[in-house]
Amino acid sequence: MMDQNEHTGQNKSGGRKGGLSAEQRAAIAEANAPVRQRSEKKRANEKGSRIRENEQRAVYSESRKKKQTAPSNEGSRNDRVKSSTKQRKKDIKRQNNLLAAMLFVIAIALIGVISVFVFRINTVEVINPKEMYSSSAVAEKAGIKEGGSMLILNGKRAEEIIEKDFPYIEDVEIKRHWPDKIIITLEYAVPAMAVDTGSGYIILNSSCKVLSSDAVTFNNPAALVKGVEIVSAVPGETAVFSENLNTSQLSELSNALSECGFTDITCYDLTKISDVIIDIDHRVEVKLGTLASAPEKLKFGKEVIARTAEEDTEHAMVVDLTTEGEAYVRVKNDNNISYNDEPEEITSSVGEMSEEETTASVSQTPAVG
């Protein structure tokens, strides 16, 4: 009996787990079920939170990546747009250039057709006052002839050719009279100076243009120029003097004499470049000193020179203008007198006095030029 109970007790204890019976464990499990459910629910919530957090991080990361890559993509898109726009502009410009070139060619062709068949020269008139050169030769040298084109005629170039190849022609004017007439007007140069070369004369105008390089003689109004050396004298071109004489200075002197109204110049003595002497009408000698201010001196003394030449037509006179702002007049080889008063107060006609009276008078009477 004891053995059976012991055996039964052993079976009962052997059927327990941790000293608890199955019923006890079931009761405990049932009692702990809410706790486990809450724990599982909590773990599920935490897991869900972690998943959502990871998803949010992924979305945030993706948005950041998009933001970082967006500018570059936008920039690339802009670059492509700009490149496309530039290419279109280049294409348009190329087309415009091609169109302009075609229009230019068409215009040239039209001008050529019009110039050949429409505006042709039928009349060439040369106004040639002195007939020193043949009118036909002048027109031919300039390339102007009947049947030529009115449009393609280069009038300026033709004028230059005429003035160079025909030295005595001072000025040329070529005008078109539409639709078919050309008028050429010639103006001849006035000889102003002559330079003795020993074998002939070089004739110059007032601007020192060479009119002739081998003249046998010369006539008025050209004046002999002494004491100069010409190193180049090509007809139609400006003369070139030796280094001690500037061409422009001589030209200014000639023009100044003309502006002052002196037309009977007979000689320019430039033997001493610092003591220039002008001879008027072989009788009145004008001393200028240097060429530097010669035009100003002539303008200052022109009234004295003119009065001297008019009042005494018998004696050789000297007008000294070497001192700036002063004029001195004397009968040649006599003492100077200074002109300090107005021209109207110059003593009356010197020509009415004897030579002795003239000398005495001019030595005492002042006037100004």
C-alpha positions in Angstrom: 0.0 0.0 0.0 2.8 2.3 0.9 4.7 1.4 -2.1 1.7 2.1 -4.3 1.2 5.6 -2.8 4.8 6.3 -3.0 4.7 5.2 -6.6 1.7 7.3 -7.2 3.4 10.3 -5.5 6.4 9.8 -7.6 4.2 9.8 -10.7 2.4 12.9 -9.5 5.6 14.7 -8.8 7.1 13.4 -12.0 4.1 15.0 -13.9 4.8 18.5 -12.6 7.1 21.0 -14.2 9.0 23.2 -11.9 6.9 22.0 -9.1 3.7 23.3 -10.8 1.1 21.2 -12.2 -0.3 21.7 -15.7 -3.4 23.3 -14.4 -1.3 25.8 -12.4 0.8 26.6 -15.4 -2.3 27.1 -17.5 -3.8 29.4 -14.9 -0.6 31.4 -14.6 -0.3 31.6 -18.4 -3.9 32.8 -18.6 -3.2 35.3 -15.9 -0.1 36.6 -17.8 -1.7 36.7 -21.2 -2.7 40.4 -21.1 0.8 41.2 -20.0 2.3 39.2 -22.9 -0.2 40.8 -25.3 0.7 44.2 -24.1 4.4 43.4 -24.4 4.0 41.9 -27.9 1.8 44.9 -28.8 4.5 47.2 -27.5 7.2 45.4 -29.4 5.0 45.5 -32.5 4.5 49.2 -32.0 8.2 49.8 -31.5 9.0 47.7 -34.6 6.4 49.7 -36.5 7.9 53.0 -35.3 11.3 51.8 -36.3 10.0 50.9 -39.8 8.2 54.2 -40.2 11.3 56.0 -39.0 13.4 54.1 -41.5 10.9 54.9 -44.2 10.9 58.6 -43.3 14.7 58.6 -43.3 14.7 56.9 -46.7 12.2 59.5 -48.0 14.2 62.4 -46.5 17.4 61.0 -48.0 15.8 60.5 -51.4 14.5 64.1 -51.3 18.0 65.4 -50.4 19.5 63.5 -53.2 16.9 64.9 -55.6 17.6 68.4 -54.3 21.3 67.9 -54.8 21.0 66.5 -58.3 18.2 68.9 -59.4 20.5 72.0 -60.0 22.9 70.0 -62.1 20.0 68.5 -64.1 18.5 72.0 -64.4 21.9 73.4 -65.4 22.3 70.7 -68.0 18.8 71.5 -69.4 19.7 75.2 -69.5 22.9 74.5 -71.3 21.1 72.4 -73.8 18.6 75.2 -74.4 21.3 77.8 -74.7 23.3 75.6 -77.1 20.2 75.0 -79.2 19.5 78.8 -79.3 23.1 79.7 -80.3 23.0 77.1 -83.0 19.7 78.6 -84.3 21.2 82.0 -84.3 24.3 80.8 -86.2 22.1 79.2 -88.8 20.0 82.3 -89.2 23.1 84.5 -89.5 24.6 82.1 -92.0 21.4 82.3 -94.0 21.3 86.1 -93.8 24.9 86.3 -94.9 24.2 84.0 -97.8 21.1 86.1 -98.8 23.1 89.3 -98.5 25.9 87.9 -100.7 23.4 86.8 -103.3 21.7 90.3 -103.2 25.1 92.0 -103.6 26.0 89.8 -106.6 22.6 90.6 -108.2 23.1 94.3 -107.5 26.5 94.3 -109.1 25.2 92.5 -112.1 22.3 95.0 -112.4 24.7 98.0 -112.1 26.9 96.4 -114.7 24.0 96.0 -117.1 22.7 99.5 -116.4 26.2 101.1 -116.8 26.8 99.3 -120.1 23.5 99.6 -121.7 21.7 102.6 -120.1 24.0 105.4 -118.7 26.6 105.8 -121.4 28.6 108.9 -122.2 27.5 110.4 -125.4 29.0 113.9 -125.0 32.4 115.0 -123.6 32.7 118.8 -123.3 36.1 120.4 -122.3 36.1 124.0 -121.2 39.7 124.9 -122.1 40.3 128.7 -121.9 44.0 128.8 -123.0 44.1 125.7 -125.3 47.7 125.1 -124.1 46.8 121.4 -124.2 44.5 119.7 -126.7 41.0 119.1 -125.2 40.9 115.6 -126.8 44.3 114.8 -125.3 43.1 115.8 -121.8 39.9 113.8 -122.0 41.7 110.8 -123.4 44.4 110.9 -120.7 41.7 110.9 -118.0 40.1 107.9 -119.6 36.9 109.8 -120.5 35.5 109.0 -123.9 32.2 108.7 -125.7 30.6 105.3 -125.1 32.1 104.9 -121.6 30.1 104.5 -118.4 28.7 107.4 -116.5 28.4 105.3 -113.3 31.8 103.8 -113.0 33.7 107.0 -113.9 36.0 108.0 -111.0 36.0 111.8 -111.4 38.4 112.4 -108.5 41.0 110.1 -109.9 40.6 111.5 -113.4 41.2 115.1 -112.0 44.5 113.9 -110.3 45.7 112.3 -113.5 45.1 115.5 -115.5 46.8 117.8 -113.0 49.9 115.6 -112.8 50.2 114.8 -116.5 49.5 118.3 -117.7 51.6 120.5 -115.3 50.3 123.9 -116.4 46.7 122.9 -115.5 46.3 124.2 -111.9 42.8 122.9 -111.2 40.3 120.5 -112.9 36.6 120.0 -112.2 34.8 117.0 -113.8 31.0 117.0 -113.5 28.3 114.6 -114.7 25.3 116.0 -116.4 22.8 113.2 -116.5 22.0 111.2 -118.3 24.8 111.2 -120.9 27.1 114.3 -120.7 30.5 114.9 -119.0 31.9 118.5 -118.6 35.6 119.0 -117.9 36.6 122.5 -116.8 40.3 123.4 -116.9 42.0 126.2 -114.9 45.6 127.0 -115.9 48.4 127.8 -113.5 50.1 131.2 -113.3 53.9 131.0 -113.5 55.2 132.6 -110.3 59.0 131.8 -110.0 61.8 130.7 -112.2 65.0 129.1 -111.1 68.1 129.3 -113.3 69.8 125.9 -113.8 72.6 127.1 -116.0 71.1 125.3 -119.1 67.6 126.6 -118.8 64.9 127.5 -116.2 62.6 125.6 -113.9 59.2 127.3 -113.8 57.1 127.1 -110.6 53.7 128.3 -109.6 53.0 130.0 -106.3 52.8 126.6 -104.5 56.1 125.5 -106.0 54.6 123.0 -108.3 56.9 122.4 -111.3 55.3 123.7 -114.5 58.3 123.1 -116.7 61.8 121.7 -115.9 63.6 122.8 -119.1 62.2 126.2 -120.2 64.5 128.2 -122.5 63.3 131.5 -121.1 60.5 132.9 -118.9 58.2 135.9 -118.9 56.2 137.9 -116.4 54.6 137.4 -114.0 57.3 134.8 -113.1 60.1 136.2 -110.9 63.7 135.0 -110.9 64.7 133.1 -107.7 68.4 133.5 -106.9 70.6 131.6 -104.5 68.5 128.3 -104.4 69.3 124.8 -105.5 66.5 122.4 -106.7 67.4 118.7 -106.2 64.2 117.4 -107.8 62.0 119.0 -110.4 59.5 116.6 -111.8 56.8 118.4 -113.9 53.4 118.1 -112.2 55.0 117.5 -108.8 56.2 119.9 -106.0 59.8 121.0 -106.3 62.3 119.7 -103.8 65.0 122.2 -102.7 68.2 121.7 -100.9 68.2 121.3 -97.1 68.6 125.0 -96.3 65.3 126.0 -97.9 61.8 124.7 -96.9 59.4 124.5 -99.9 56.5 125.7 -97.8 58.3 128.8 -96.6 58.9 129.9 -100.2 55.4 129.1 -101.1 54.0 131.2 -98.2 56.2 134.1 -99.2 54.9 134.0 -102.8 51.3 133.8 -101.7 51.8 136.6 -99.1 53.1 138.9 -101.9 50.1 138.1 -104.0 47.7 138.7 -101.1 49.3 142.0 -100.5 48.6 143.0 -104.1 52.2 143.0 -105.4 52.1 141.7 -109.0 55.4 143.0 -110.4 57.8 140.9 -108.5 61.0 140.6 -110.5 63.4 138.8 -108.2 63.6 136.7 -104.9 67.2 136.9 -103.6 67.7 134.0 -101.2 71.5 134.0 -101.5 71.5 134.6 -97.7 68.6 132.7 -96.1 68.9 135.1 -93.1 68.7 138.2 -95.3 66.0 137.7 -97.9 65.5 140.5 -100.4 62.5 141.0 -102.7 62.8 143.2 -105.8 59.6 144.8 -107.0 59.5 146.3 -110.5 63.3 146.4 -110.7 63.2 149.5 -108.5 61.8 148.9 -105.0 64.0 146.6 -102.9 62.3 145.1 -99.8 64.5 143.7 -97.1 62.8 141.0 -95.1 65.5 139.3 -93.0 64.6 135.7 -92.4 61.8 133.7 -94.0 60.3 132.7 -90.7 58.0 135.7 -90.3 58.2 137.1 -93.9 54.4 137.0 -94.5 53.7 138.9 -91.3 56.3 141.5 -92.2 54.9 142.0 -95.7 51.4 142.5 -94.3 52.7 145.1 -91.8 54.7 147.0 -94.4 52.5 146.7 -97.5 51.2 150.3 -97.4 54.7 151.7 -97.0 55.9 149.6 -99.9 52.9 150.7 -102.1 53.3 154.4 -101.2 57.0 154.3 -101.8 56.5 152.7 -105.2 53.8 155.2 -106.2 55.4 158.4 -104.9 58.9 158.1 -106.4 59.0 156.6 -109.8 62.5 157.8 -110.6 64.7 156.6 -107.8 65.6 153.1 -106.6 64.2 152.8 -103.1 64.8 150.5 -100.2 62.1 149.4 -97.7 63.6 147.7 -94.6 61.3 145.4 -92.7 64.0 143.3 -91.0 63.0 144.7 -87.5 59.6 143.3 -86.5 56.9 145.9 -86.1 59.0 148.7 -87.8 59.5 149.9 -91.4 62.3 152.0 -92.7 62.4 153.7 -96.2 65.3 155.3 -98.0 66.6 156.1 -101.4 69.1 153.4 -102.2 72.5 154.0 -100.6 71.1 156.8 -98.4 70.3 156.8 -94.6 67.2 155.0 -93.3 64.2 156.8 -91.9 61.8 155.2 -89.4 58.0 155.2 -90.0 56.2 155.8 -86.7 53.1 157.8 -87.7 49.9 157.0 -89.7 50.3 156.5 -93.5 48.2 159.6 -94.2 50.9 161.8 -92.6 53.6 160.6 -95.0 55.2 163.5 -96.8 53.7 164.4 -100.1 54.9 163.2 -103.5 58.6 162.5 -103.2 58.7 162.5 -107.0 58.1 166.2 -107.2 61.3 167.0 -105.3 64.9 167.0 -106.6 67.2 164.2 -105.4 68.8 166.4 -102.8 65.4 167.6 -101.5 64.1 164.0 -101.4 67.1 162.9 -99.4 66.7 165.7 -96.9 63.0 165.1 -96.7 63.0 161.4 -96.1 65.8 161.8 -93.5 63.4 163.9 -91.4 59.8 162.8 -92.1 58.4 159.8 -90.1 55.4 157.7 -91.1 54.1 154.2 -90.4 53.3 151.2 -92.7 
